[in-house]
Every structure is written in structure tokens, then in C-alpha cells.
Amino acid sequence: MRQIKIVVEKHPEGYVAYPLGLQGIVVGEGDTYEEALADVTSAIRFHIETFGQDVLDEESPILNAFITDAKVAVFNRQASLAGAR
């Protein structure tokens, strides 16, 4: 048994879940948190069975994961290009 960190995101349409520290793309989804977690767990199992244990990082460097908000200035390139003409 291996412990894998999973990110679960809540969207208006439902939940999306994906693992950290796993090579390749593995995603699960569901109408509830539990459904998304079960779906991604099944997808991870299938991914490892299909591609082998090499997809697992030997020792995941991820100790913990955090979510935060950050303000980012967004440059509107279209408006700048239009003004330069």
C-alpha cells in the first residue's frame, strides 16, 4: 500500500481530483468529493497496473500541499497591440 497525495477541486459542475508525485496524467471526477476521490483512486490503480511501478516517484519530494490566493497583474496584449497601430 502506498500513500499518495490527492488534490480535489470543487467546480460548479462537480469535483475533479488528481494525484501529486505521479508521472503521467491521471484525473478523476464525480458529483461529490467522495465520488471524485474513488474515481481518481481507481484511475491511479489502473495507471500503475498499465505502466508499472516506474510511474511512482521513488520518494515523493512533496511533503505537503497548500492552496492560497495571489494577486497577479494581467497584461492585455491585444489592447496594447491595437493601440500601437
C-alpha positions as CSV (number, residue, x, y, z in Angstrom):
1,M,0.0,0.0,0.0
2,R,1.4,3.4,-1.0
3,Q,0.3,6.8,0.4
4,I,-0.3,9.3,-2.5
5,K,-1.3,13.0,-2.0
6,I,-4.5,13.8,-4.0
7,V,-5.8,17.3,-4.9
8,V,-9.6,17.6,-5.1
9,E,-11.0,20.7,-6.7
10,K,-14.7,21.8,-6.4
11,H,-16.1,23.2,-9.6
12,P,-19.7,24.3,-10.4
13,E,-20.1,21.1,-12.4
14,G,-18.8,18.8,-9.7
15,Y,-15.4,17.7,-8.3
16,V,-12.1,16.9,-10.1
17,A,-9.3,15.0,-8.4
18,Y,-5.6,14.4,-9.4
19,P,-2.6,12.9,-7.7
20,L,0.7,14.7,-6.9
21,G,4.0,12.9,-7.4
22,L,2.9,10.5,-10.1
23,Q,4.3,10.5,-13.7
24,G,1.7,10.9,-16.4
25,I,-1.8,12.3,-16.4
26,V,-4.4,10.8,-14.1
27,V,-7.7,12.5,-13.3
28,G,-10.9,11.5,-11.6
29,E,-14.2,13.3,-11.4
30,G,-17.5,13.0,-9.7
31,D,-20.6,14.8,-8.5
32,T,-19.3,14.6,-4.9
33,Y,-15.9,14.7,-3.2
34,E,-16.2,11.0,-2.4
35,E,-17.0,10.1,-6.0
36,A,-14.1,12.1,-7.4
37,L,-11.7,10.5,-4.8
38,A,-12.9,7.0,-5.6
39,D,-12.6,7.7,-9.3
40,V,-9.1,9.0,-9.1
41,T,-8.0,6.1,-6.8
42,S,-9.3,3.7,-9.4
43,A,-7.5,5.6,-12.2
44,I,-4.3,5.6,-10.2
45,R,-4.5,1.8,-9.7
46,F,-5.2,1.3,-13.4
47,H,-2.3,3.7,-14.4
48,I,0.2,1.8,-12.2
49,E,-1.1,-1.6,-13.5
50,T,-0.7,-0.4,-17.1
51,F,2.6,1.4,-16.9
52,G,4.3,-0.2,-14.0
53,Q,5.8,1.0,-10.7
54,D,8.1,3.3,-12.6
55,V,5.3,5.9,-12.7
56,L,5.7,6.3,-8.9
57,D,8.3,8.7,-7.7
58,E,10.7,6.7,-5.5
59,E,10.3,9.2,-2.7
60,S,7.9,12.0,-3.5
61,P,9.5,15.3,-2.6
62,I,6.1,16.6,-1.8
63,L,5.7,16.9,2.0
64,N,2.5,18.9,1.9
65,A,0.4,20.9,-0.5
66,F,-1.2,24.3,0.2
67,I,-3.7,26.4,-1.7
68,T,-3.7,30.2,-1.5
69,D,-4.8,33.2,-3.4
70,A,-2.4,35.6,-5.1
71,K,-3.0,38.9,-6.9
72,V,-1.4,38.8,-10.4
73,A,-1.3,41.8,-12.8
74,V,-2.6,40.6,-16.2
75,F,-1.2,42.4,-19.2
76,N,-3.8,42.7,-22.0
77,R,-1.6,42.1,-25.1
78,Q,-4.5,42.5,-27.6
79,A,-5.3,46.1,-26.4
80,S,-1.6,47.0,-26.4
81,L,-1.1,45.7,-30.0
82,A,-4.3,47.5,-31.2
83,G,-3.1,50.8,-29.6
84,A,0.3,50.5,-31.4
85,R,-1.2,50.5,-34.8
